[in-house]
Amino acid sequence: MYINERMRRMARVKWEDDRTGFLRLDMNENPAGLPEEFVRGVCAQIDGGLLARYPDQTRLTAALSEREGVRPEQIALTNGSDEAIRGVLETFAGPGSRAVIVTPSFEMYRIYSEMLGVELVRVPFGEDLTLPLDVLKSEITPQTDLVILFNPNSPIGEAYTLEELRELLTACRQAGALAVIDEAYYPFGVSSAVKLLEEFPDLIVLRTFSKLYSLAGLRVGYALGNQEWIRCLQNGLATYNVNAVGLLFAEELLKRSDVIEGLLRTEAEGRRYLLEQLEQAGCPYYAGGGNYVLVKPVRPAAEIAAKLYQRGILIKTYQSGVLKDWIRVTTGSKEIMEQFWEAYCSCEDR
């Protein structure tokens, strides 16, 4: 019997506990979700016919085309951005190829690279949670096939300016490498690289509806790039890879700028409250881009996480690296941040 040895050797840790009933501040989901009136309105459009038909991607693709200012042929819809990540690595890298990435970053890039035999060249953040741009540029060589960038980075939140992105994309062009910019968190105060697609054809931008748009449970994402690279990427995707309900919710959400603006206001208000409390209490923290804040507790991070768990609150911790003494907290509404802050102060005996 054949078995892929890369799969056998991999070590993956998956959350297997029931997260129902917890305040989930560990995975950068919107802890409150979409407004109920919006959800009920979209659900009223779901009938047996919608569920019986194979999904039709044309309406969402057209809406994204208009919104992003690109042609429909430059868009590939994906099952969350996870499928886009795997598709990019399968299409533009492979066994023995070389990809440059910063660390720490979203773990699925490492996992898919191990599955596919891609060599990851990791450029680490410094202890001060900054990324030396010159070090990153120096790793982009003619031997590099793929350069994976994040704007902003998760889990740290470091973001690039458009000038810095141009500098990195120019280095990719000179090395003959494809650049991928993961923009899962771009709505939270970061300039998008989509405007650079025409200037840099060997660029693919990845997006998701899971974070600001609060559709993590429906798995809708997309990739943007030049028509040929998107065609190649789509060749490796399942025929009907995004379900009809996910497409419907994404379509309706793009029609409701009031809902999107409300989500942004709510997160910004909660984030502002949390940062004010951290500042007044003298707690070390780092708040870059994204809907999350890093906090450095006095007590061990694992101890804080365990105590918060007992209080029904989930947060993210790290076992090693520059973040081993930090916790990451997803930001949400002011009411949710008040709930977190009260519990956190109790765990720290403040």
Salt bridges, closest charged atoms under 4 A:
GLU5 OE2 - ARG8 NE 3.18
ASP26 OD1 - ARG19 NH2 2.61
GLU29 OE1 - ARG19 NH2 3.36
GLU29 OE1 - ARG24 NE 3.47
GLU37 OE2 - ARG256 NH2 3.09
ASP56 OD2 - ARG59 NH1 3.74
GLU68 OE2 - ARG207 NH1 2.66
GLU90 OE2 - ARG86 NE 3.30
GLU107 OE2 - ARG110 NE 2.42
GLU114 OE2 - ARG110 NH1 2.54
GLU139 OE1 - ARG98 NH2 3.18
GLU167 OE2 - LYS137 NZ 2.85
GLU183 OE1 - ARG207 NE 2.78
GLU199 OE1 - ARG166 NE 3.13
GLU228 OE2 - ARG231 NH2 2.82
GLU251 OE1 - ARG59 NE 3.27
GLU252 OE2 - LYS255 NZ 2.96
ASP258 OD1 - ARG256 NE 2.88
GLU267 OE2 - ARG271 NH1 3.93
GLU303 OE2 - ARG299 NH1 3.19
GLU303 OE2 - LYS307 NZ 3.38
GLU348 OE2 - ARG350 NH2 4.00
ASP349 OD2 - ARG299 NH2 2.38
